Amino acid sequence: EINIGGTAVLNASGSSDNVGIVDFTWTIEGSELSGEEISHTFEDPGTHMVKLNVTDEAGNYGTTSMEVTVEDTTDPTADAGEDRTVDEDTVVTFDASASSDNVGIVNYTWTIEGTEYDGEVIEHTFAEPGVYTVELNVTDEAGNYDTDTVEVTVEDVTAPEGSASAS
């Protein structure tokens, strides 16, 4: 196992032939590399098949293969949107679609007034005027995560009620 963007050193020195090997050909991600020992940088997470073909002077050959597992260590980027001002008792839509990840986000969790909401796009109504911090947490398949916050200013738009009495 290596981390994404990591370089693996692959060594075929354990290969053998009764006369001697003259060619070592590695096939990795559709590319061929030559040499008894090579280095390859894996940019994409997942399981990658590596094939080795060894050939002797007479043209006889043997093949073997192995899997290299590349771990995703890249955090996603959370984007909760811009700060905004809204009226009280108005439905507010929160959209995390500007968030990104090298592989893909699998979970969007919003925390608003102590309550968690799941989803890339959610709605919430603020009943009371004030300033609220809304937090977004995005997570990818590998468990990497990032958070972002947006500040929502909720304005008081309720007119006061007057009451007068005479005695």
Secondary structure, DSSP 8 states (H G I E B T S, - for coil): -EETT-EEEEE-TT---SS-EEEEEEEETTEEEESSEEEEE--S-EEEEEEEEEEETTS-EEEEEEEEEEE-----B------EEEETT-EEEEE-TT-B-SS-EEEEEEEETTEEEESSEEEEE--S-EEEEEEEEEEETTS-EEEEEEEEEEE------------
